[in-house]
Amino acid sequence: MAIVLHKLLKKSIGLGSPSSLRALSNLKGYSTKEIIKSPPLLSLDLPEVWTSNSMPSHPPSKGNCSKKQRARVIDGKLMADKIMEGIASEVTRMKDSIMKVPGLAVILVGQRKDSETYVRNKIKACEAVGINFILTSLPDNCTEEDVCGALSRFNEHPSVHGILVQLPLPDHLNEERIFDVLSLEKDVDGFHPLNMGNLAMKGREPLFIPCTPKGCIELLVRSGVDIMGKKAVVIGRSNIVGLPASLLLQRHHATVSTVHALTKNPECITMEADLVITAAGVPNLVRGSWLKPGAVVIDVGTFPIEDPSSEYGYKLVGDVCYEEAVLVASAITPVPGGVGPMTIAMLLSNTLDSAKRAYNFS
């Protein structure tokens, strides 16, 4: 049986790359006595690497913007500010009523500049709404035991209601084993397998929805965009954004397709979508020609691109070629100022909800 499965998988995904070989090697030891013929899911896992032929080969076209209708800009910062005001009001009410406030703990491993920036933004946001913030910083060469020990301490800390491990972690650390230690009741990032499983199942409610996908849906709802019955395409299938975004759109009754690094003709699939959420991690991947006229586009990507004319010597761009997409879409999120602020607002909202459950406060 293992030999047959091995040959089938070789034929379906090819055996030219080291990543394919690694995936196939997981079939070793597959029992010939198994009744189910399909291979273990882990044996099918492949890295999400976008090849050069799926990436833009020419610079963005400026076009003649003055003569064309431009998309409505979905202002994530403005919406996030309104949400933060509501969170601050609830934190104040909790403090006045029971003399308690929510607490968020973050574990930061290493000194990645982008991760340090994200953590600073979270600290500022917590201070703005009155949520207590605890930061544990660990060196790049720390062990899994170090990270798990910090997690365990926060799991038991009664004043901590949300725990976040800042990603990505150094390569020598196993994310799955680390997240297995995280308390389900404090998983405000929504990455615990039980939270993800409940998100996938009709009739189930996760304790927490992952922050970025939750923010994407909130942007659509607050912008008056109908989701039910619409064709939606999610570009990217990461556990952090792509997968939960697809599940969440399905729960909102969209018809969802996923485009990933191994998808053939991704632009043809994307062109059929009324709603596009893109989190591929490839700057300017989605061109204007990929989009259906009038589509609504939510761009999760954020990348620094060298720009000598900018004050800081760089500018931020997303997965979407904004200069082209703004001439085709009916509404679009900017980068920066779109999904990013909403992600932090959703994190604080999840932390507040966790504290309310812990204190039985309504």
Disulfide bonds with the S-S distance in Angstrom:
none
